[in-house]
Amino acid sequence: MNSSLGFVVWLALGSMAWAEDWMRLPSLPDEHGFAGSFAGVSQGSLIVAGGTNFPSEKPWKGGKKVWYDRVYALAEPTGKWQLMGQLPLPSAYGVSLTTAAGFLLIGGGDANQHFDSVWRLEVRRGHVVAEALPVLPKPCAFMTGAVEGSRVYVAGGIQHPDDSQAMAHVWMLDLESRSLGWQTLPPCPGKPRILAQMAATGGAIYLIGGAALHRGKEGGVTREWLQDVWRFSDREGWMPLANLPHSIVGAPSPVQTAAGKLWVFGGDDGLLVDFQPKEQHPGFSKHMLTYDVIHDVWAHESNLPFALVTTPVVPWRDHWVIPGGESRPGTRSSEVWWCRMP
C-alpha cells in the first residue's frame, strides 16, 4: 500500500472510530428538549439548567419561545435525571463553565432583557444553592467564554435582545481576586460577534468564528457568518491565525483542548440559512474540526453522529458531554451525547 493511500485509509478509519466513540446518555426529561441551556458539574453530578424551546408551534407558525429555570442533575451515566430546583430567574444563552471554584453561570437573558448576573451554582443535599459573584460590566447574552486556571474569559454577545450590533468587549475575572471584579482586555481587531467559540490554553485565549450583526434594509437584523480566528496573550496581544475551513456559528461551547489541539464540535456553517421548506431542514454541520496550536493548521477530524448548536460542552468523568441543543432551526433536542477524551 502506498503512503498516500495508507493515509486516506487511516483517516477514514479514524473518522469511523470517532463516530463510534460517541454514545447516548439518558435523554433530558423534556420531550421538546432545550437550547441555550447552562451545563456543568457540581458535587460530581452533571447539571443542566435553564434553556428555551417551542412547546407548541414552530416560530415561523407563530409559536412562542419559552424560557425555563429548571435545574436537572444526573448523578451517574446510567442513572436518571432528577429535578433539583430552580435558577434565580428563567434564563438562556449565557456562558457556563466548570471551574475549580465551581459551576459558573454567566449572563444570559430572557425574551425581554439580558442579565449581568454571574452565579456559582451548587447542588447540596438535593437542593440548588446559587451564590452571586461579581456582575458583568454590562448585561450580555449570546457571547462566548472559556476558563484557564483561575481566569474566566467572556467575549462578544449583545447587551439587549433587539440589538443590531454585537459588542467587541473581552472581559476577564480572576476567581482568586474576585474583589477586583471583571477586567476589560483589549478588544479583538476582528468584527464584533455573537455565538463565537472560545478556548483558553497555554496562557492564551482563542476567539473562533461566530456571526457579525448588521441592520438590514427593512429594519431587521442580518448575520454575517465569520471564518476568522484570533489569539490573545498578555505578552503578544491579538494575532490573526489560520481561518476556519468554513464558517462556524453557535457550535457547542467552550472549545475543548486535548492532545495539543482545539476541538470544535459541528456548528452552523450558514450554507442552509435560507433553506425551504423549513420543516425539512436537514440540520446543522456534523464536522468535528481540530486546530493544531503549534502548527496553526485546521483539520477535519471526523463526522459527528449528531448536529447540535447553542448548547454547552461539559468535561465529565474523562468524557466530553453535549446535552441537548438546537438540532435544526426551531427544533430542540433532548439527546445527551458523550465521548471519551483523547
N, C-alpha and C positions, 0 to 999 in steps of 0.2 A: 504494500500500500504506500503510495507516495505521500510526502509530508503534508501537502495542501489538502488532499482527500482525508487524511487522518485527522487534520484539524477540524474539517467540516463534520466528520463523524463524531469527534469528541464534543464539539459544540452542540450538535443535535442531541447526543446522549445526556450532556449536562443540562440542557433545557428540559428534556423529558424528566430527568431526576428531580429538578426543582419543582416542576409541576406536580409530581407525585408526592413531594415532601409536604405540600400544603394539605392540612387536614381540617375537618369541621369540628368545632366545639359546639356545645349546646346553644341553640339559637336564642336571641334576646326574646324576652317574654312579651312581645307585642307583635301582632300579626302584620302590622304595617312596617315595622322596623323604624329606624331613626337615621337621620343625617345630622351632621353638625354637633354630635354629642361630644362630651368630655369623657376621657377614659384614662385610667391609671391604675396604680397598685397601692393598696393600703392594708396593713396587717397581713400581708401575704395573699390577699384576695384581689381578683380582677374587678375593677369598678367601672361601670358605665353610667353616666349621669346626663340628664337634660337631653337636648336634641329636638328635632322637628319631624313632622310628617304631614301627609294629606290624608286624613282618615275617611273622607267622604268621596270627593271628586278630584280629578287631576286639576292642576292650576289653570290650564287652558280651557277647562269646562266650568270655571268659576269656583273650584274647590278652594277652601280656606286652609292656609298653613297653620298648624297648631304647634305651640312651643310647650315643652314639658319640663318639670322639675324633679322627676323621679330619679332615685339613685338605686341602682341594682348592683348586687355583688355575686361573684362566682368564686366560691372558696376552693374548689377543686376542678380540674379539667373535665372530670367525669360527673361533676355534681349538677345542681340545678341553680338557676338564677333566683336570687332572693331579693325582694323589695326591702330596702334598708331604711328608707326615709326620703327626705326631700332636700333640694337645693334651697338656698335663701330666696331665690326667685327663678321662675322658668327662664331658661337661657340656652343659647346655642351659638355656634360659630365663633368661639373664642379659641384660646390655646390651652391645651392640657399637657402637663409634663410630670413625670415621676422623678423626684429628686431625692437626694439623701436626706433632705429636710421634710419629705412627704410629697403627697399628690397635690399639685397646684392646678387651679382653675383660674385662668387669666382672661379678663374682659368678656367678650361675647355680648349678646343682646337678645331682644325680642322684636316683635313687629313694630314697636313704637320708638324704641330707644336702644342705644348701645351703652355698655357699662364700663366704668373704670375700676371696678372691684377686682381684687385678687384674693382668692381663698385658698387656704390649705385644708383639704378635706380628709377626714379620717373616720374610719368605722371602728367604733369602740363598743364592745359587748352588744352588738346588734343594732347600734344606733349611729346615725351620722352626726359628726361634730365638724362644724365649719369655723375655722379661725381666720380672721381678717388679717391680711398682710398689707404692706404699703400699696396704695392705689396707683394706677397708671397715671401718667401726666395728663392724658385725655381719654375719654371713652373710646373704645376700639373694638371692632369685630372684623371677621374675615382676614385677620392678619396671620402671620406665621411666627413660629418660635422654636427655640432649642435650648438645651442646657448642657453645660460642661462644668464639672466640679460644682462650686457654689454659685456660679454665674448663670443667670437666666436671661435670655435674649428674646426680644419681640421686635418684629419689623412689619411695616406696611399696614394694610387694612383701611377701614373707613370709620369716621367718627360718628356719622348719623346714617340711618337706614337709607335715606334718599340721596346721599352724596353722589356727585358725578365725577369726583376726583379722589383718587386714593392718596393716603398720606405717605410721606417719604421718610418718616422717622425710623430710627433704630434706638431702642431703649434697652438698658441693662440693669438688672437688680442683682447685687451680691447678697446672697442669703446669709452670709456671715457678717454683713454690715448693713442690716436692714434699716437702721436709723438714718442712713444716707438716702433712702428711697431709690427711685428709678433714676438712673443717669442717662443723659442723652449722648449718644455716639454720633460721629459724622454720618450724614445720610449717604445712601448708596448713590453713585453717579448715574445709575440706570433710571428708567422711568419708575415713578411711584406705582405700587402694585397691590393687588389683593390676591388671596389664595395662592401665594407663592409657597415654596418649600424652603426649609432651613435646616442646616446641620451645624453642629459645633464640635470641633475636634482639633487636637494639636495646637490649642491656643488661638484658633481662627474660627470665624463663622463663615458659612457659605449660604448665599442667597440665590435661589434657583427658580427661574421661570415665573409663573403667575400671570396675571392679566392687568394691563393698564385700563383705566376708565376714561371715557370721553363722552361729552354731551352730544347726543345725536341731533340731526336736523329737525326732527319733530319733537324735540324736548326730552326724549328718552335717553337712557344711558347705554352706551355700547362698550363692548370689551375688545381689547386688542391682546391677542394671545402672544406671550413672550417666550423667547428661547435663550435669553442671555443668562449668564451665570457669573457671580461675583464672589470674591473672597475678601474678608476684612480681618486684619490683625492690628493690635496696638502699635506694632513696630512698623508695618508696611502700609497701613491704611487700606483703601479699597483697590483691588486689582481685578481686571476682567479675566475670565477663564474661557476655556473652550465652550462654545454654545452647546445646548442640548441638541440631540438628533432631531427632535421635534418639540413643539410647544407642550408644556405640561402645566395644567391649572388644577388646583384642588386635589392633588394626589394625597393619599394617606400620609399624615404628618405627625411628628417631625421625621425628616430623613434620618435613617439609621446608619450607623457606622460599624463596620466589621471588616476584618481581613484587609485593612488598608484601603477600603473602598467606601463610598457613599452609595446607599441603596434606595432607589426610588420605585415605588410600587404603583404602576399604572398612572392614572390621572386622565384629565380631559385634554385631548390634543387639538380640539377646536375644529376638526375636519368635518364633524357632523352637526355643527351648531344650527344649521338651517334644515335639518333632516325632516322630511314629511313622508307619511303622516306620523305625528309624534308618538302615537300609540305603538308604532312598530320600530321605534328607535332601537338599534341593535346593542346599545350600551357603550361604555367608555373604553379607553385603551386598556389592554391587558399586558402591555410591555413592561417588564421589570428591567430597569436600567441600572447600571453601576458606573460610578465615576472613580477613576484611579487618581487619588490625590497627589501621588508622586509624579506621574507622567502626564497629567492633565488630559486624560482621554476618557470619553464616554463609550460604553459598550452595551449592547442588548444582551442581557444575561439569560432571559427565558421569557416565556409567556405564563401569565398567572391563570389559575382556573376560575378567576372572578374578576369583576371590574367594579370597584367601589371608590367613590370620591367623597370629599368633605367628611372625612372620618379620621380618627387618630390611629397611630401605630403605638403599641404598648409593649415594651420588653417585659416578659413574664415567664419565669421558670425556664430560662435559657431558650425561650422562643420569642418570635415576634407575633403579636396578636393584632388583627384588624377586625374591630367589632362593628358590624353594620355599615351604614353609609348609603350614598345615593347610587343605585345601580344603573339608572338611566334617568333622563330628565323627568322630574315629578314623581319618581318611584324610589321608595326607600327599601332597604333590605334588613332583615333580622338575622342574616347569616353572620357567624363569627368564625374567622379563619385563623389558623396559626401554623407556624413553620419554625423548625429548629434553626437557630442562628448558625451561620457558617463558622 
